[in-house]
Amino acid sequence: MTIAPIRYVEPVYRPPSEADSLILPVTDGCSWNQCTFCEMYTAPQKRFRPRGEEEVLESIRRCGEQYGAGVKRVFLADGDAMTLSTRRLAAVLAAIRRELPGARRVSSYCLPRNLRKKSAAELRELADLGLSLVYVGAESGDDEVLARVNKGESFATTREACQRRRVSRPLGRRKTRPGWRERRYAKGPDRASLHIGGENFS
């Protein structure tokens, strides 16, 4: 009997652009999980917890045995893998590089606060190990809106996080409900893609 290489806790979410990626949970749930508009991680079984390091590394090893170089992209789930320490993330990325040599992109959701907690040197280390894309929640550029949805961030804190590296989808503008003044929002989906590879993190 073939043993599934990864233990999933349903429901599992990923960005649309990660449809062909191997979904690798390194946490369950979201470390914030208080936004009023989001129900993704509200089920009891999705209560936030980091996955055990041994379990994650064993999952990567099993995926390597079953899929080998056939895996081209890896998405680190659940809601915010970047809440893990740099050491933990580095161990995961090193294992992906070793066991899944065909992987060309590793990505993750990321809360602005957890991106800010990483130093430029730490981000550079993670990029060198293969982390190339994080999806930063930037639902609005208006502090009143962010407060009403209990985002736990402001325009300034989100901008500070995004300035660690360039945002591939710039902030745009659109109108909200009739009678509301125009507010700044992230174009397209509710997350801005942030490429962290490269030489400049400041």
Backbone as a chain_set.jsonl record, in Angstrom:
{"seq": "MTIAPIRYVEPVYRPPSEADSLILPVTDGCSWNQCTFCEMYTAPQKRFRPRGEEEVLESIRRCGEQYGAGVKRVFLADGDAMTLSTRRLAAVLAAIRRELPGARRVSSYCLPRNLRKKSAAELRELADLGLSLVYVGAESGDDEVLARVNKGESFATTREACQRRRVSRPLGRRKTRPGWRERRYAKGPDRASLHIGGENFS", "coords": {"N": [[0.841, -1.188, 0.0], [0.591, 2.182, -0.894], [1.795, 4.915, 0.872], [0.466, 8.072, 1.531], [2.402, 10.908, 0.814], [2.153, 13.339, 2.137], [0.475, 14.85, 4.862], [-2.615, 16.208, 4.848], [-4.705, 18.802, 6.131], [-7.928, 19.407, 5.796], [-10.028, 22.283, 4.965], [-7.84, 22.865, 2.127], [-5.972, 25.58, 0.965], [-4.752, 27.578, -1.75], [-3.001, 29.979, -3.834], [-4.422, 30.936, -7.044], [-2.44, 30.846, -9.033], [-0.84, 28.817, -8.214], [-1.733, 26.379, -9.048], [-0.527, 24.164, -10.255], [1.351, 23.43, -8.464], [3.195, 21.611, -5.952], [1.635, 21.249, -2.936], [2.777, 21.996, 0.112], [2.339, 21.684, 3.381], [3.588, 23.592, 6.007], [2.777, 24.84, 8.193], [-0.323, 24.769, 10.023], [-3.316, 26.454, 9.399], [-3.684, 30.034, 10.05], [-1.501, 32.5, 11.324], [-2.511, 34.909, 12.236], [-5.391, 35.248, 11.651], [-7.713, 36.799, 12.198], [-9.022, 38.531, 10.541], [-11.955, 40.09, 9.387], [-13.131, 39.514, 6.949], [-12.292, 37.059, 6.073], [-12.656, 33.592, 5.903], [-11.121, 31.406, 5.661], [-9.5, 29.928, 7.403], [-10.99, 29.243, 9.668], [-12.203, 26.971, 10.611], [-12.361, 24.473, 13.191], [-10.322, 22.508, 13.041], [-8.378, 23.861, 11.74], [-6.994, 25.465, 13.435], [-4.292, 27.569, 14.356], [-1.028, 26.265, 14.125], [2.396, 25.435, 14.078], [3.755, 22.983, 11.881], [5.369, 19.961, 12.892], [8.894, 19.846, 12.691], [10.251, 17.489, 11.967], [8.183, 16.017, 10.781], [7.597, 17.589, 8.506], [10.029, 17.53, 7.076], [10.191, 14.78, 6.614], [7.957, 14.451, 4.978], [8.826, 15.843, 2.715], [10.951, 14.218, 1.968], [9.583, 11.832, 1.314], [8.024, 12.755, -0.803], [10.063, 13.253, -2.59], [10.886, 10.624, -3.096], [8.616, 9.605, -4.398], [7.968, 11.429, -6.46], [10.243, 12.753, -7.337], [12.293, 14.499, -9.594], [10.143, 15.479, -10.903], [8.553, 17.394, -9.727], [7.975, 20.759, -10.117], [7.25, 23.17, -8.993], [6.746, 24.455, -5.699], [4.516, 25.105, -3.107], [4.434, 26.592, -0.02], [2.373, 25.866, 2.512], [0.326, 26.661, 5.488], [-1.54, 29.355, 5.905], [0.514, 31.257, 6.374], [3.536, 30.729, 6.007], [5.835, 32.147, 6.496], [5.879, 32.919, 9.093], [7.378, 31.154, 10.501], [10.592, 30.5, 11.974], [13.697, 31.706, 10.599], [15.638, 29.735, 10.605], [14.101, 27.343, 10.636], [12.715, 27.599, 8.207], [14.885, 27.643, 6.449], [15.843, 25.043, 6.737], [13.73, 23.592, 5.616], [13.742, 24.562, 2.966], [16.299, 23.763, 2.144], [15.964, 20.993, 2.22], [14.006, 20.681, 0.227], [15.476, 21.459, -2.012], [17.34, 19.421, -2.046], [15.848, 16.97, -2.141], [13.906, 17.357, -4.076], [14.917, 18.009, -6.807], [14.081, 19.119, -9.197], [12.537, 21.317, -8.689], [11.744, 24.607, -9.393], [10.648, 26.863, -8.388], [9.736, 28.184, -5.267], [7.195, 29.116, -3.09], [5.015, 31.181, -0.976], [2.244, 32.166, 1.144], [2.147, 35.301, 2.942], [2.092, 37.297, 5.791], [2.248, 40.843, 6.212], [3.476, 41.651, 8.679], [5.087, 39.5, 9.371], [6.905, 39.437, 7.349], [8.217, 41.807, 7.846], [9.521, 41.153, 10.177], [11.673, 39.665, 9.399], [15.086, 40.062, 8.749], [17.08, 41.878, 6.303], [19.296, 40.326, 5.669], [18.391, 37.794, 6.423], [16.243, 37.401, 4.63], [17.684, 37.394, 2.267], [19.193, 35.088, 2.634], [17.152, 33.125, 2.603], [16.18, 33.502, 0.022], [18.432, 32.743, -1.455], [18.379, 30.068, -0.905], [16.233, 29.249, -2.327], [13.606, 30.266, -1.992], [11.408, 32.14, -3.724], [9.128, 33.681, -4.115], [6.59, 35.45, -2.435], [3.243, 35.85, -1.323], [1.827, 38.66, -0.413], [-0.554, 39.841, 1.838], [-2.352, 42.579, 0.975], [-4.785, 44.076, 1.295], [-5.956, 46.606, 1.336], [-5.106, 50.093, 0.994], [-5.949, 51.911, 2.743], [-6.212, 53.179, 5.941], [-8.523, 53.29, 7.552], [-10.24, 51.408, 6.407], [-8.668, 49.115, 6.752], [-8.655, 48.962, 9.536], [-11.366, 48.529, 10.047], [-11.786, 45.984, 9.013], [-10.235, 44.566, 10.65], [-7.532, 43.979, 10.087], [-5.056, 44.207, 11.281], [-2.92, 45.599, 10.393], [-1.454, 48.559, 8.931], [-1.478, 51.105, 6.327], [1.132, 52.09, 6.3], [2.637, 50.086, 7.63], [2.3, 47.913, 5.946], [3.392, 48.902, 3.584], [6.037, 49.235, 4.431], [6.768, 46.562, 4.743], [6.524, 45.628, 2.095], [8.435, 47.143, 0.834], [10.73, 45.858, 1.375], [11.348, 44.33, -0.704], [10.721, 44.519, -4.231], [7.326, 45.008, -5.299], [5.465, 43.005, -7.413], [2.938, 43.473, -8.456], [1.659, 46.49, -8.59], [0.195, 48.844, -6.199], [-3.062, 49.964, -6.816], [-5.988, 51.929, -7.658], [-9.431, 51.988, -6.794], [-13.031, 52.399, -6.764], [-15.203, 52.126, -3.925], [-18.15, 51.178, -2.158], [-21.147, 53.039, -3.093], [-21.102, 56.441, -2.134], [-18.955, 56.254, -0.482], [-15.699, 57.56, -0.083], [-13.062, 57.562, -2.548], [-10.731, 54.916, -2.334], [-7.512, 53.429, -1.783], [-6.567, 50.345, -3.163], [-5.246, 47.003, -3.511], [-4.488, 46.009, -6.757], [-6.314, 43.666, -8.763], [-6.251, 40.318, -7.508], [-6.56, 39.718, -3.892], [-4.069, 39.802, -2.828], [-0.723, 40.91, -2.976], [1.911, 40.114, -5.135], [5.181, 39.393, -4.184], [8.401, 39.49, -5.079], [11.244, 38.015, -3.817], [13.749, 37.306, -4.505], [17.124, 38.149, -5.51], [19.393, 40.997, -5.295], [18.872, 43.246, -3.774], [17.382, 44.183, -0.882], [16.549, 46.294, 0.561]], "CA": [[0.0, 0.0, 0.0], [1.352, 3.415, -0.974], [1.471, 5.882, 1.91], [0.456, 9.447, 1.026], [3.613, 11.559, 1.332], [1.856, 14.564, 2.885], [-0.767, 14.865, 5.639], [-3.352, 17.445, 4.632], [-5.838, 19.132, 6.987], [-8.888, 20.105, 4.934], [-9.769, 22.552, 3.554], [-6.51, 23.346, 1.769], [-6.061, 26.738, 0.078], [-3.528, 28.039, -2.404], [-3.312, 30.984, -4.853], [-4.726, 30.354, -8.357], [-1.216, 30.632, -9.815], [-0.139, 27.643, -7.692], [-2.549, 25.213, -9.391], [0.325, 23.037, -10.63], [2.411, 23.306, -7.467], [3.082, 20.704, -4.825], [1.234, 22.002, -1.741], [3.522, 21.433, 1.234], [2.021, 22.403, 4.619], [4.604, 23.715, 7.06], [1.953, 25.235, 9.334], [-1.762, 24.627, 9.832], [-4.008, 27.681, 9.72], [-3.079, 31.356, 9.879], [-1.002, 32.997, 12.605], [-3.333, 36.055, 12.635], [-6.728, 34.639, 11.613], [-8.71, 37.677, 12.818], [-9.617, 39.402, 9.526], [-13.398, 39.855, 9.357], [-13.563, 39.096, 5.614], [-11.658, 35.799, 5.698], [-13.113, 32.393, 6.597], [-10.325, 30.301, 5.153], [-8.87, 29.106, 8.44], [-11.804, 29.363, 10.873], [-12.648, 25.655, 11.075], [-11.594, 24.07, 14.388], [-9.118, 21.749, 12.711], [-7.399, 24.765, 11.138], [-6.358, 26.305, 14.464], [-2.898, 27.744, 13.957], [0.076, 25.564, 14.78], [3.461, 25.025, 13.158], [3.958, 21.543, 11.735], [6.631, 19.487, 13.436], [9.969, 19.884, 11.698], [10.518, 16.134, 11.486], [7.109, 15.637, 9.861], [7.754, 18.311, 7.236], [11.194, 17.005, 6.359], [9.844, 13.435, 6.158], [7.057, 14.625, 3.832], [9.649, 16.214, 1.558], [11.7, 13.016, 1.57], [8.655, 10.92, 0.646], [7.691, 13.341, -2.109], [11.221, 13.004, -3.444], [10.861, 9.219, -3.511], [7.499, 9.341, -5.299], [7.861, 12.351, -7.59], [11.581, 13.105, -7.79], [12.492, 15.757, -10.313], [8.908, 15.866, -11.587], [7.967, 18.569, -9.071], [8.591, 21.981, -10.64], [6.921, 24.284, -8.106], [6.315, 24.079, -4.358], [3.869, 26.175, -2.34], [4.489, 26.321, 1.413], [1.088, 26.189, 3.132], [-0.989, 27.129, 5.127], [-1.774, 30.776, 5.716], [1.66, 32.161, 6.485], [4.74, 29.971, 6.348], [6.908, 33.044, 6.891], [5.888, 33.097, 10.548], [8.4, 30.268, 11.043], [11.919, 31.084, 12.092], [14.555, 31.555, 9.427], [16.291, 28.426, 10.687], [13.144, 26.322, 10.211], [12.481, 27.756, 6.769], [16.104, 27.253, 5.742], [15.899, 23.579, 6.725], [12.737, 23.138, 4.644], [14.212, 24.899, 1.617], [17.443, 22.902, 1.833], [15.43, 19.664, 1.938], [13.375, 20.743, -1.096], [16.55, 21.482, -3.017], [18.005, 18.111, -2.059], [14.953, 15.86, -2.465], [13.089, 17.706, -5.248], [15.881, 18.806, -7.579], [13.456, 19.776, -10.344], [11.768, 22.486, -8.261], [12.298, 25.873, -9.884], [10.048, 27.978, -7.661], [9.117, 27.918, -3.971], [6.435, 30.319, -2.742], [4.27, 31.114, 0.281], [1.535, 33.332, 1.64], [2.965, 36.0, 3.929], [1.56, 38.498, 6.411], [3.255, 41.911, 6.249], [4.22, 41.695, 9.945], [6.103, 38.456, 9.415], [7.962, 39.842, 6.432], [8.994, 42.843, 8.522], [10.332, 40.549, 11.232], [12.869, 39.083, 8.81], [16.083, 41.055, 8.343], [17.514, 41.78, 4.906], [20.206, 39.177, 5.561], [17.584, 36.569, 6.486], [15.536, 37.266, 3.36], [18.674, 37.024, 1.263], [19.516, 33.677, 2.86], [16.034, 32.32, 2.132], [16.162, 33.591, -1.436], [19.538, 31.93, -1.96], [18.005, 28.662, -0.739], [15.196, 28.903, -3.292], [12.324, 30.941, -1.822], [11.454, 33.185, -4.745], [7.893, 34.451, -4.243], [5.625, 35.417, -1.344], [2.012, 36.564, -1.61], [1.608, 39.51, 0.76], [-1.903, 40.38, 1.927], [-2.402, 44.05, 0.954], [-6.181, 44.226, 0.874], [-6.315, 48.011, 1.181], [-4.117, 51.076, 1.387], [-6.637, 52.898, 3.565], [-6.137, 52.739, 7.33], [-9.861, 53.095, 8.109], [-10.709, 50.107, 5.911], [-7.88, 48.066, 7.409], [-9.118, 48.854, 10.917], [-12.722, 47.959, 10.064], [-11.721, 44.536, 8.735], [-9.351, 43.985, 11.669], [-6.384, 43.41, 9.392], [-3.873, 44.201, 12.133], [-1.866, 46.305, 9.661], [-1.785, 49.873, 8.388], [-0.814, 51.351, 5.042], [2.569, 52.268, 6.521], [3.308, 48.818, 7.959], [2.301, 47.076, 4.742], [4.376, 49.469, 2.67], [7.367, 48.909, 4.945], [7.047, 45.165, 4.418], [6.699, 45.469, 0.644], [9.665, 47.804, 0.407], [11.855, 44.927, 1.535], [11.639, 43.891, -2.067], [9.755, 45.135, -5.121], [6.037, 44.363, -5.476], [5.289, 42.801, -8.845], [1.66, 44.038, -8.834], [1.635, 47.728, -7.802], [-1.075, 49.271, -5.647], [-3.854, 50.803, -7.704], [-7.101, 52.631, -7.022], [-10.765, 51.695, -7.3], [-14.077, 52.941, -5.901], [-15.911, 51.157, -3.116], [-19.598, 51.358, -2.186], [-21.591, 54.416, -3.339], [-21.069, 57.309, -0.974], [-17.638, 56.189, 0.138], [-14.669, 58.224, -0.878], [-12.172, 56.631, -3.241], [-9.688, 54.38, -1.47], [-6.501, 52.661, -2.495], [-6.617, 48.905, -2.974], [-4.338, 46.24, -4.357], [-5.105, 45.603, -8.012], [-6.498, 42.242, -8.994], [-6.533, 39.521, -6.312], [-6.381, 40.443, -2.637], [-2.695, 39.683, -2.343], [0.287, 41.413, -3.901], [3.038, 39.2, -5.254], [6.427, 40.041, -3.797], [9.562, 38.68, -5.423], [12.294, 38.287, -2.831], [15.076, 36.957, -5.011], [17.888, 39.277, -6.0], [20.474, 41.52, -4.459], [18.495, 44.447, -3.025], [16.25, 43.957, -0.014], [16.287, 47.478, 1.365]], "C": [[0.887, 1.253, 0.0], [0.888, 4.391, 0.102], [1.533, 7.284, 1.317], [1.636, 10.202, 1.633], [3.36, 12.76, 2.22], [0.527, 14.405, 3.618], [-1.442, 16.221, 5.445], [-4.484, 17.577, 5.65], [-6.791, 19.971, 6.147], [-9.617, 21.21, 5.701], [-8.368, 23.11, 3.326], [-6.666, 24.472, 0.742], [-4.697, 27.038, -0.529], [-3.928, 29.105, -3.428], [-3.618, 30.314, -6.192], [-3.474, 30.022, -9.163], [-0.412, 29.433, -9.331], [-0.887, 26.348, -8.009], [-1.706, 23.982, -9.703], [1.435, 22.776, -9.615], [2.14, 22.155, -6.504], [2.749, 21.546, -3.596], [1.853, 21.309, -0.533], [3.187, 22.206, 2.506], [3.213, 22.402, 5.581], [3.99, 24.301, 8.333], [0.532, 24.792, 9.018], [-2.391, 25.947, 10.233], [-3.184, 28.932, 9.484], [-2.677, 31.907, 11.236], [-1.762, 34.229, 13.093], [-4.79, 35.633, 12.753], [-7.795, 35.475, 12.317], [-9.365, 38.619, 11.816], [-11.101, 39.068, 9.375], [-13.881, 39.308, 8.015], [-13.105, 37.681, 5.257], [-12.172, 34.649, 6.563], [-12.26, 31.174, 6.239], [-9.837, 29.366, 6.253], [-9.648, 29.141, 9.749], [-12.317, 28.023, 11.389], [-11.777, 25.203, 12.25], [-10.298, 23.346, 14.069], [-8.025, 22.612, 12.081], [-6.806, 25.739, 12.16], [-4.859, 26.368, 14.216], [-1.942, 26.927, 14.82], [1.159, 25.302, 13.73], [3.478, 23.497, 13.059], [5.291, 21.169, 12.383], [7.702, 19.432, 12.355], [10.249, 18.501, 11.127], [9.449, 15.686, 10.499], [7.283, 16.302, 8.506], [8.913, 17.741, 6.428], [10.932, 15.593, 5.844], [8.894, 13.501, 4.966], [7.836, 14.972, 2.571], [10.418, 14.999, 1.051], [10.801, 12.044, 0.814], [8.233, 11.441, -0.719], [8.845, 13.131, -3.083], [11.246, 11.585, -3.956], [9.785, 8.973, -4.556], [7.529, 10.178, -6.573], [9.206, 12.789, -8.145], [11.651, 14.463, -8.443], [11.24, 16.223, -11.037], [8.222, 17.065, -10.965], [8.71, 19.816, -9.52], [8.351, 23.195, -9.739], [6.43, 23.739, -6.767], [5.703, 25.3, -3.695], [3.849, 25.773, -0.879], [3.195, 26.802, 2.065], [1.254, 26.173, 4.667], [-0.961, 28.645, 4.917], [-0.558, 31.679, 5.754], [2.902, 31.401, 6.935], [5.854, 30.863, 6.87], [6.889, 33.385, 8.382], [6.921, 32.189, 11.211], [9.745, 30.986, 11.116], [12.705, 30.868, 10.802], [15.251, 30.197, 9.428], [15.367, 27.321, 10.19], [12.905, 26.391, 8.715], [13.697, 27.32, 5.966], [16.22, 25.734, 5.661], [14.925, 23.003, 5.708], [13.225, 23.377, 3.215], [15.394, 24.028, 1.209], [16.978, 21.496, 1.495], [14.738, 19.618, 0.579], [14.43, 20.704, -2.185], [17.197, 20.106, -3.155], [17.093, 17.004, -2.603], [14.117, 16.095, -3.72], [13.923, 18.579, -6.171], [15.282, 19.513, -8.792], [12.695, 21.036, -9.985], [12.465, 23.775, -8.673], [11.711, 27.08, -9.18], [9.455, 27.466, -6.358], [8.456, 29.208, -3.519], [5.632, 30.089, -1.474], [3.37, 32.332, 0.412], [2.408, 34.0, 2.703], [2.221, 37.211, 4.469], [2.635, 39.581, 6.425], [4.104, 41.894, 7.513], [5.333, 40.647, 9.982], [7.208, 38.68, 8.386], [8.846, 40.894, 7.092], [9.923, 42.252, 9.584], [11.624, 39.93, 10.698], [13.824, 40.198, 8.391], [16.417, 40.876, 6.864], [18.421, 40.576, 4.706], [19.437, 37.859, 5.585], [16.825, 36.342, 5.186], [16.483, 36.844, 2.247], [19.05, 35.547, 1.396], [18.412, 32.775, 2.326], [15.928, 32.339, 0.612], [17.259, 32.724, -2.047], [19.226, 30.438, -1.88], [16.82, 28.267, -1.618], [13.844, 29.543, -3.096], [12.293, 32.159, -2.737], [10.219, 34.066, -4.804], [7.068, 34.317, -2.97], [4.432, 36.284, -1.732], [1.632, 37.354, -0.359], [0.19, 40.065, 0.744], [-1.87, 41.9, 2.022], [-3.802, 44.454, 0.514], [-6.607, 45.666, 0.658], [-5.129, 48.88, 1.565], [-4.713, 52.143, 2.285], [-6.713, 52.394, 5.0], [-7.512, 52.507, 7.953], [-10.424, 51.737, 7.685], [-9.977, 48.979, 6.625], [-8.318, 47.869, 8.857], [-10.484, 48.181, 10.981], [-12.713, 46.455, 9.817], [-10.747, 43.83, 9.665], [-8.141, 43.289, 11.043], [-5.144, 43.315, 10.287], [-2.674, 44.859, 11.477], [-2.369, 47.685, 9.292], [-1.14, 50.005, 7.013], [0.697, 51.412, 5.237], [3.27, 50.944, 6.812], [3.354, 47.878, 6.759], [3.324, 47.584, 3.741], [5.792, 49.14, 3.126], [7.748, 47.469, 4.605], [7.345, 44.993, 2.935], [7.978, 46.118, 0.146], [10.899, 46.959, 0.67], [12.278, 44.38, 0.183], [10.533, 44.415, -2.955], [8.467, 44.316, -5.174], [5.767, 44.232, -6.962], [3.944, 43.311, -9.344], [1.464, 45.301, -8.019], [0.245, 48.046, -7.276], [-1.78, 50.201, -6.61], [-4.979, 51.476, -6.936], [-8.402, 52.123, -7.635], [-11.783, 52.254, -6.321], [-14.765, 51.804, -5.145], [-17.408, 51.432, -3.215], [-19.968, 52.811, -2.477], [-21.591, 55.215, -2.044], [-19.75, 57.264, -0.222], [-16.659, 56.94, -0.727], [-13.758, 57.163, -1.501], [-11.048, 56.204, -2.309], [-8.715, 53.575, -2.311], [-6.605, 51.185, -2.141], [-5.521, 48.246, -3.8], [-5.085, 45.827, -5.614], [-5.307, 44.096, -8.029], [-6.84, 41.505, -7.713], [-6.157, 40.275, -5.046], [-4.99, 40.28, -2.054], [-1.739, 40.21, -3.41], [1.447, 40.435, -3.936], [4.338, 39.951, -4.996], [7.583, 39.107, -4.1], [10.696, 39.018, -4.47], [13.673, 37.857, -3.311], [15.828, 38.206, -5.457], [18.798, 39.882, -4.945], [20.033, 42.639, -3.537], [17.245, 44.201, -2.202], [15.901, 45.19, 0.807], [15.409, 48.463, 0.611]], "O": [[1.817, 1.364, 0.799], [-0.308, 4.658, 0.216], [2.52, 7.652, 0.68], [1.847, 10.142, 2.844], [4.24, 13.168, 2.978], [-0.437, 13.885, 3.055], [-0.9, 17.255, 5.835], [-5.141, 16.593, 5.991], [-6.49, 21.121, 5.825], [-9.81, 21.112, 6.913], [-7.784, 23.742, 4.207], [-7.404, 24.331, -0.232], [-3.651, 26.794, 0.071], [-5.083, 29.136, -3.853], [-3.117, 29.22, -6.45], [-3.447, 29.03, -9.892], [0.584, 29.063, -9.953], [-0.703, 25.338, -7.328], [-2.139, 22.861, -9.435], [2.35, 21.994, -9.875], [0.99, 21.779, -6.276], [3.499, 22.459, -3.251], [1.497, 20.178, -0.201], [3.713, 23.303, 2.695], [3.763, 21.353, 5.916], [4.595, 24.265, 9.404], [0.22, 24.474, 7.871], [-2.053, 26.509, 11.275], [-2.146, 28.908, 8.823], [-3.434, 31.791, 12.199], [-1.664, 34.566, 14.273], [-5.358, 35.66, 13.845], [-8.685, 34.922, 12.964], [-10.195, 39.439, 12.211], [-11.466, 37.899, 9.25], [-14.947, 38.694, 7.955], [-13.507, 37.16, 4.217], [-12.132, 34.716, 7.791], [-12.658, 30.038, 6.496], [-9.769, 28.152, 6.058], [-9.052, 29.077, 10.825], [-12.821, 27.956, 12.51], [-10.587, 25.516, 12.296], [-9.289, 23.543, 14.746], [-6.892, 22.164, 11.907], [-6.183, 26.731, 11.781], [-4.228, 25.357, 13.906], [-2.031, 26.902, 16.047], [0.833, 24.974, 12.589], [3.241, 22.805, 14.049], [6.223, 21.972, 12.415], [7.433, 19.013, 11.229], [10.463, 18.362, 9.923], [9.761, 15.049, 9.493], [7.134, 15.654, 7.47], [8.78, 17.5, 5.228], [11.394, 15.237, 4.76], [9.007, 12.697, 4.041], [7.545, 14.459, 1.491], [10.522, 14.782, -0.156], [11.205, 11.491, -0.209], [8.1, 10.676, -1.674], [8.626, 12.863, -4.265], [11.585, 11.347, -5.115], [10.004, 8.217, -5.502], [7.16, 9.696, -7.644], [9.296, 13.162, -9.315], [11.137, 15.451, -7.92], [11.265, 17.25, -11.714], [7.387, 17.698, -11.611], [9.921, 19.928, -9.332], [9.149, 24.132, -9.724], [5.781, 22.695, -6.71], [6.281, 26.387, -3.711], [3.305, 24.724, -0.531], [2.951, 28.006, 2.158], [2.29, 25.687, 5.123], [-0.447, 29.15, 3.918], [-0.603, 32.781, 5.207], [3.268, 31.432, 8.109], [6.726, 30.399, 7.604], [7.788, 34.066, 8.874], [7.303, 32.424, 12.357], [9.987, 31.957, 10.399], [12.411, 29.964, 10.021], [15.431, 29.584, 8.376], [15.785, 26.46, 9.415], [12.892, 25.366, 8.033], [13.554, 26.696, 4.915], [16.644, 25.195, 4.639], [15.247, 22.039, 5.014], [13.13, 22.494, 2.362], [15.483, 23.6, 0.057], [17.524, 20.863, 0.591], [14.863, 18.631, -0.146], [14.281, 19.986, -3.173], [17.556, 19.687, -4.255], [17.518, 16.197, -3.43], [13.67, 15.141, -4.357], [13.654, 19.773, -6.3], [15.909, 20.411, -9.355], [12.247, 21.759, -10.875], [13.629, 24.0, -8.343], [12.204, 28.196, -9.343], [8.761, 26.449, -6.336], [9.073, 30.273, -3.556], [5.564, 28.974, -0.956], [3.67, 33.398, -0.127], [3.287, 33.369, 3.289], [1.767, 38.058, 3.699], [3.811, 39.277, 6.629], [5.316, 42.098, 7.446], [6.395, 40.882, 10.557], [8.318, 38.169, 8.539], [10.066, 40.885, 6.927], [10.992, 42.801, 9.852], [12.562, 39.697, 11.46], [13.413, 41.165, 7.75], [16.083, 39.859, 6.256], [18.328, 39.885, 3.692], [19.778, 36.921, 4.865], [16.767, 35.217, 4.69], [16.128, 36.036, 1.389], [19.206, 34.844, 0.397], [18.693, 31.772, 1.67], [15.625, 31.322, -0.011], [17.031, 32.046, -3.049], [19.732, 29.643, -2.672], [16.438, 27.098, -1.659], [12.981, 29.388, -3.96], [13.063, 33.101, -2.547], [10.239, 35.1, -5.472], [6.864, 33.209, -2.474], [4.586, 37.317, -2.385], [1.173, 36.783, 0.63], [-0.228, 40.685, -0.233], [-1.416, 42.452, 3.024], [-3.975, 45.098, -0.521], [-7.523, 45.928, -0.121], [-4.266, 48.477, 2.345], [-4.075, 53.158, 2.562], [-7.221, 51.3, 5.248], [-7.662, 51.622, 8.795], [-11.006, 51.012, 8.492], [-10.593, 48.002, 7.051], [-8.348, 46.742, 9.35], [-10.735, 47.359, 11.863], [-13.55, 45.733, 10.359], [-10.464, 42.644, 9.496], [-7.779, 42.173, 11.415], [-4.288, 42.454, 10.083], [-1.543, 44.704, 11.939], [-3.57, 47.95, 9.336], [-0.366, 49.148, 6.586], [1.455, 50.857, 4.442], [4.365, 50.696, 6.308], [4.322, 47.14, 6.574], [4.039, 46.797, 3.122], [6.649, 48.805, 2.309], [8.886, 47.185, 4.231], [8.293, 44.304, 2.558], [8.544, 45.686, -0.858], [11.996, 47.307, 0.235], [13.436, 44.017, -0.025], [9.463, 44.735, -2.439], [8.502, 43.088, -5.103], [5.827, 45.218, -7.697], [3.8, 43.565, -10.54], [1.127, 45.203, -6.839], [-0.759, 47.587, -7.822], [-1.17, 51.12, -7.158], [-4.93, 51.581, -5.711], [-8.475, 51.861, -8.836], [-11.445, 52.553, -5.175], [-14.892, 50.686, -5.644], [-17.881, 51.879, -4.26], [-19.205, 53.72, -2.152], [-22.022, 54.732, -0.997], [-19.464, 58.145, 0.589], [-16.774, 56.956, -1.952], [-13.696, 56.024, -1.038], [-10.482, 57.024, -1.586], [-9.044, 53.105, -3.4], [-6.717, 50.821, -0.97], [-4.941, 48.873, -4.686], [-6.213, 45.34, -5.529], [-4.566, 43.349, -7.391], [-7.629, 42.0, -6.909], [-5.522, 41.328, -5.101], [-4.771, 40.597, -0.885], [-1.934, 39.977, -4.603], [1.914, 39.978, -2.892], [4.555, 41.033, -5.543], [7.735, 38.064, -3.464], [11.068, 40.183, -4.333], [14.659, 38.029, -2.595], [15.203, 39.224, -5.752], [18.948, 39.346, -3.848], [20.754, 42.963, -2.593], [16.161, 44.027, -2.759], [15.028, 45.121, 1.672], [15.082, 49.527, 1.138]]}, "num_chains": 1, "name": "protein.A"}
